[in-house]
Amino acid sequence: AFTKWRDLHALSGLVLAAVLALIAFTGAYYAYRSTATAVLTLASGNAALPAPRVSEPQPGDTVSLQELWDAARRAEPVARFDELRPARLPTGSASASFRYPGDYVPGRNRMFLDPYTGRVLRTDRFEEQPASVRFAGNMGPWHF
């Protein structure tokens, strides 16, 4: 009986050590995100594309958030949208994160929109991203 409990203790210790190591590794990613992203980019040889810029900003001519939301939904009608972020800079784009049916992780797919016209500038689908971006996109589910 003692041997059975000792083996169970050893096995559960190995499993929990692996889980704790994964949480520590992904926690270090969040603590040192810019450095970790640079290391992932260097290791994989490819990087995420920067957000598209709006060529001709027209101050005061921005479309409403509802119009941006509607444009995003028209572009990806089956998607479940999680978040809409307005442009931070006059030459920056707005972005919307979304999920496809069966995808339970928010924020891995992203759409960029022109805040002046509501036009979709680019859609980044998680499955089509470089390895470094997909790896970083999985940090959240692994950590939490």
Contacts in CASP RR format, 6 or more apart in sequence:
PFRMAT RR
TARGET T0000
AUTHOR 0000-0000-0000
METHOD contacts of the structure
MODEL  1
AFTKWRDLHALSGLVLAAVLALIAFTGAYYAYRSTATAVLTLASGNAALP
APRVSEPQPGDTVSLQELWDAARRAEPVARFDELRPARLPTGSASASFRY
PGDYVPGRNRMFLDPYTGRVLRTDRFEEQPASVRFAGNMGPWHF
22 142 0 8 1.000
22 143 0 8 1.000
23 143 0 8 1.000
26 139 0 8 1.000
26 140 0 8 1.000
26 142 0 8 1.000
26 143 0 8 1.000
27 143 0 8 1.000
28 36 0 8 1.000
29 36 0 8 1.000
29 136 0 8 1.000
29 139 0 8 1.000
29 143 0 8 1.000
30 139 0 8 1.000
30 143 0 8 1.000
36 136 0 8 1.000
37 132 0 8 1.000
37 136 0 8 1.000
40 132 0 8 1.000
40 135 0 8 1.000
40 136 0 8 1.000
41 47 0 8 1.000
41 132 0 8 1.000
43 132 0 8 1.000
44 130 0 8 1.000
44 131 0 8 1.000
44 132 0 8 1.000
44 135 0 8 1.000
45 130 0 8 1.000
45 132 0 8 1.000
46 130 0 8 1.000
46 131 0 8 1.000
46 132 0 8 1.000
47 130 0 8 1.000
47 132 0 8 1.000
47 133 0 8 1.000
48 124 0 8 1.000
48 129 0 8 1.000
48 130 0 8 1.000
48 132 0 8 1.000
48 133 0 8 1.000
49 122 0 8 1.000
49 124 0 8 1.000
51 92 0 8 1.000
51 93 0 8 1.000
51 95 0 8 1.000
51 112 0 8 1.000
52 92 0 8 1.000
52 93 0 8 1.000
52 112 0 8 1.000
52 121 0 8 1.000
52 122 0 8 1.000
53 91 0 8 1.000
53 92 0 8 1.000
53 93 0 8 1.000
54 87 0 8 1.000
54 90 0 8 1.000
54 91 0 8 1.000
54 92 0 8 1.000
54 93 0 8 1.000
54 114 0 8 1.000
54 115 0 8 1.000
54 116 0 8 1.000
54 121 0 8 1.000
56 116 0 8 1.000
57 90 0 8 1.000
57 91 0 8 1.000
57 92 0 8 1.000
57 116 0 8 1.000
58 116 0 8 1.000
59 90 0 8 1.000
61 116 0 8 1.000
62 87 0 8 1.000
62 115 0 8 1.000
62 116 0 8 1.000
63 71 0 8 1.000
63 115 0 8 1.000
63 116 0 8 1.000
63 117 0 8 1.000
63 118 0 8 1.000
65 84 0 8 1.000
65 86 0 8 1.000
67 118 0 8 1.000
68 84 0 8 1.000
68 86 0 8 1.000
68 94 0 8 1.000
68 96 0 8 1.000
68 113 0 8 1.000
68 115 0 8 1.000
68 118 0 8 1.000
69 81 0 8 1.000
69 84 0 8 1.000
69 96 0 8 1.000
71 113 0 8 1.000
71 118 0 8 1.000
71 119 0 8 1.000
71 120 0 8 1.000
72 81 0 8 1.000
72 84 0 8 1.000
72 96 0 8 1.000
72 98 0 8 1.000
72 111 0 8 1.000
72 113 0 8 1.000
72 120 0 8 1.000
73 79 0 8 1.000
73 81 0 8 1.000
75 111 0 8 1.000
75 120 0 8 1.000
75 123 0 8 1.000
76 98 0 8 1.000
76 111 0 8 1.000
76 123 0 8 1.000
78 100 0 8 1.000
78 101 0 8 1.000
79 98 0 8 1.000
79 99 0 8 1.000
79 100 0 8 1.000
79 109 0 8 1.000
80 98 0 8 1.000
80 99 0 8 1.000
80 100 0 8 1.000
80 101 0 8 1.000
81 96 0 8 1.000
81 97 0 8 1.000
81 98 0 8 1.000
82 97 0 8 1.000
82 98 0 8 1.000
82 99 0 8 1.000
82 106 0 8 1.000
82 107 0 8 1.000
83 96 0 8 1.000
83 97 0 8 1.000
83 106 0 8 1.000
83 107 0 8 1.000
84 94 0 8 1.000
84 95 0 8 1.000
84 96 0 8 1.000
85 94 0 8 1.000
85 95 0 8 1.000
85 96 0 8 1.000
86 94 0 8 1.000
86 115 0 8 1.000
87 93 0 8 1.000
87 94 0 8 1.000
87 115 0 8 1.000
92 115 0 8 1.000
93 112 0 8 1.000
93 113 0 8 1.000
93 114 0 8 1.000
93 115 0 8 1.000
93 121 0 8 1.000
94 112 0 8 1.000
94 113 0 8 1.000
94 114 0 8 1.000
94 115 0 8 1.000
94 118 0 8 1.000
95 110 0 8 1.000
95 111 0 8 1.000
95 112 0 8 1.000
95 113 0 8 1.000
96 110 0 8 1.000
96 111 0 8 1.000
96 113 0 8 1.000
97 106 0 8 1.000
97 107 0 8 1.000
97 108 0 8 1.000
97 109 0 8 1.000
97 110 0 8 1.000
97 111 0 8 1.000
98 107 0 8 1.000
98 109 0 8 1.000
98 110 0 8 1.000
98 111 0 8 1.000
99 105 0 8 1.000
99 106 0 8 1.000
99 107 0 8 1.000
99 108 0 8 1.000
99 109 0 8 1.000
100 109 0 8 1.000
103 109 0 8 1.000
103 126 0 8 1.000
105 137 0 8 1.000
105 138 0 8 1.000
105 140 0 8 1.000
105 141 0 8 1.000
108 126 0 8 1.000
108 137 0 8 1.000
109 123 0 8 1.000
109 124 0 8 1.000
109 125 0 8 1.000
109 126 0 8 1.000
110 123 0 8 1.000
110 124 0 8 1.000
111 120 0 8 1.000
111 122 0 8 1.000
111 123 0 8 1.000
111 124 0 8 1.000
112 120 0 8 1.000
112 121 0 8 1.000
112 122 0 8 1.000
112 123 0 8 1.000
112 124 0 8 1.000
113 119 0 8 1.000
113 120 0 8 1.000
113 121 0 8 1.000
114 120 0 8 1.000
114 121 0 8 1.000
126 133 0 8 1.000
126 134 0 8 1.000
126 137 0 8 1.000
127 134 0 8 1.000
END
